[in-house]
Amino acid sequence: MAARLDRIDLKILRLLQNNGRLSNAELAETVAISPATCHRRTQALFDEGYLSGVRAMVAPRKLGKGTLVMVGVVLDRSTPESFATFEKAIAKLKFVLDCHLVAGDFDYFLKIRVGDMEDFNRIHGEQLIALPGVRQTRTFFVMKEVVDNAPLEF
């Protein structure tokens, strides 16, 4: 699908990825097209699924969520049914930022933001290990965030 995008579409994607607050007029001027054409192209990028949304980046520490935790999860069975049941349950947990089905030693990797270790310990004991099919979890407290939410290169 990327072959259908021309250099203007790619530039619009890059600009919005780096600053989703650009107005249509600012975007059009930077890309050197009319505002009407820019709006049409941007809307087409949404309609075709190249852009799925625009969000602000919130500073976790400012909101008392400065501790980042990665959790490896192993399920007791590796069946489509157990995966579906786990995925339905994990999607309801608001503290889970990301959940990825992975290959290797774990079935899933979770990215979680909490206030501190005590906060995570409570969440782990009350909710994570109670998820359907969870046999084992392995917790990794992030000591330093070197790269986080880097823009997609294309």
C-alpha positions in Angstrom: 0.0 0.0 0.0 2.9 2.4 0.7 3.7 2.5 -3.0 0.5 4.4 -3.6 1.7 7.3 -1.5 3.5 10.1 -3.2 6.1 12.4 -1.7 3.5 14.9 -0.5 1.5 12.2 1.3 4.7 10.9 3.0 5.6 14.5 4.0 2.1 15.0 5.5 2.5 11.8 7.5 5.9 12.7 8.8 4.8 16.2 9.8 1.7 15.0 11.6 3.6 12.3 13.3 6.1 14.8 14.7 3.4 17.4 15.5 -0.2 16.4 15.5 -1.2 19.9 16.5 -0.4 21.5 13.1 -3.4 23.2 11.7 -4.5 22.4 8.2 -3.2 25.8 7.1 0.2 25.3 8.6 0.4 21.8 7.2 -0.6 23.0 3.7 2.0 25.8 3.8 4.8 23.5 4.9 3.9 21.0 2.2 3.4 23.7 -0.4 -0.2 22.8 -1.4 -3.5 24.6 -1.0 -5.4 24.2 2.3 -8.3 22.5 0.4 -6.0 20.0 -1.2 -4.2 19.4 2.1 -7.4 18.7 3.9 -8.6 16.3 1.1 -5.2 14.4 1.2 -5.1 14.3 5.0 -8.7 13.0 5.1 -7.8 10.4 2.6 -4.9 9.3 4.7 -7.3 8.8 7.6 -9.9 7.0 5.4 -7.3 4.6 4.0 -5.9 3.8 7.4 -2.5 5.4 7.1 -3.5 7.7 10.0 -5.5 6.1 12.8 -5.7 9.1 15.2 -3.9 12.1 16.7 -3.1 12.2 20.4 -1.2 14.4 22.8 1.8 13.0 24.6 1.2 13.2 28.3 4.1 13.5 30.8 3.6 10.4 33.0 5.6 11.8 35.9 3.5 14.9 36.1 0.4 12.7 36.7 2.1 10.4 39.3 2.7 7.6 36.9 6.5 7.8 36.7 7.3 4.1 37.0 7.4 2.1 33.8 7.0 -1.7 34.1 7.3 -4.4 31.5 5.7 -7.7 32.3 6.2 -11.0 30.5 3.2 -13.3 30.7 3.1 -17.0 30.2 -0.3 -18.7 29.8 -1.1 -22.2 31.0 -2.2 -23.2 27.5 -1.2 -22.1 24.0 -4.6 -22.4 22.3 -6.5 -19.9 20.2 -9.3 -20.0 22.9 -6.9 -19.2 25.8 -5.3 -16.4 23.8 -8.7 -14.9 23.0 -9.9 -15.1 26.6 -6.7 -13.5 27.9 -6.8 -10.7 25.3 -10.5 -9.9 26.0 -9.7 -9.6 29.7 -6.4 -7.6 29.3 -8.1 -5.1 27.0 -10.3 -4.1 29.9 -7.4 -3.1 32.2 -6.9 0.7 31.9 -3.4 0.6 33.4 -2.1 -1.6 30.6 -0.6 0.7 27.9 0.5 -2.0 25.5 -0.1 -5.7 25.2 1.7 -7.7 22.5 1.5 -11.4 21.6 5.2 -12.5 21.2 7.3 -15.4 20.2 9.9 -16.8 22.6 9.9 -17.4 26.4 6.6 -15.5 27.0 3.2 -15.4 25.4 2.6 -11.7 25.9 4.6 -8.6 26.9 2.7 -5.8 28.7 3.8 -2.2 29.1 2.3 -0.7 32.3 2.7 2.7 34.0 2.2 3.0 37.7 3.0 5.4 40.5 5.6 3.3 42.2 6.6 -0.3 43.1 3.9 -0.5 45.8 1.3 0.5 43.3 2.5 -2.2 40.9 2.6 -4.8 43.7 -1.1 -4.1 44.4 -2.1 -4.3 40.7 -0.1 -7.4 40.2 -1.5 -9.2 43.2 -5.1 -8.1 42.6 -5.5 -8.1 38.9 -2.6 -9.4 36.7 -2.2 -12.8 38.2 -5.9 -13.2 38.4 -6.3 -12.9 34.6 -7.7 -16.0 32.9 -5.1 -18.6 32.0 -2.1 -16.8 33.5 0.5 -19.4 34.7 3.4 -17.1 35.3 4.5 -13.5 35.1 7.9 -12.0 35.0 8.4 -8.3 35.9 11.0 -5.9 34.6 11.1 -2.4 36.2 12.5 0.1 33.7 15.4 2.0 35.2 15.8 4.5 32.3 13.7 5.2 29.3 16.2 5.5 26.5 13.8 5.6 23.5 10.1 5.8 24.0 7.4 6.3 21.3 9.9 7.2 18.6 8.4 8.2 15.3 8.0 5.5 12.7 10.7 5.8 10.0 9.5 5.6 6.3 
